[in-house]
Amino acid sequence: MISYQSLIVLSFIIFPLPSSCNHQGNTHSPGEIEVTAHLRKWRDQSPSPFQHYLRNTHGILNIIGWGTLLPIGAIAARYFRKYPFKCKEWYSVHITCQTGGSVVGTVGWLIGMLLGHSSKGHSNKTHRTLGIIIFTFTAIQMLAMFWRPKQQEEKGFSNKYVKICHHLLGYALIALTIANIFEGIKNQAHPPHWKWPYVAILCVLGVTALGLEIFKWVKLKLTHEAVDINSNM
């Protein structure tokens, strides 16, 4: 036969009391208070060592994959395709970084989904939702590899807008990834130990991109001035 305390535990699991009810006075019996205390203790259990290991693995994979390799691939495509530097291997570097980053990041995302499913009491809804959006955007970007037009079709009207969407989606993906990594760092046991190394990675990537962008515009300006001088001679 089901005991009285078991029925209380079951009722609390199915219909949890709002937090405001805890401050309206002690109207429960000692048995109810004891069961409630045990229930709260059960809900607030710390992750097991294996879950802690998976959480660290999830963070490392996503920082390396989505948070580092994807921005490097974007930098290679923007600054080494034609201007300011023309590198024949830019596409190989771009695809390698995008593919590797997507695979590594997806593995980390799957581990995060597994952790969220196994410990729903400790899951972050914002982090989970952003992760799903990032995975969707990454899958779309990967499909764009097979949509690459032939040489004679690169100047087509439709392809122009495909490229614009590809670029905008890529920049949105990088921004969401950075925001979600910082959101996930809040859930780690020692957030500063994760935050500052990733800030250092972002600083290196940001300074590199800024330096290349400044060099691009300076070189473009000097080229236009040289063309104007030659046209006036």
Buried (B, 14 or more C-beta within 10 A) or exposed (E): EEEEEEEBBEEBEEEEEEEEEEEEEEEBEEEBEEBBEEBEEEEEEEBEEEBEEBBBBBBBBBBBBBBBBBBBBBBBBBBBEEEBBEEEEBBEBBBBBBBBBBBBBBBBBBBBBEBBEBBEEBBBEEBBEBBEBBBEBBEBBBEBEEEEEEEEEEEEEEBEEBEEEBEEBBEEBBEBBBBBBBBBBEBBEEEEEBBEEBEEBBEEBEEBBEEBBEEBEEEEEEEEEEEEEEEEE
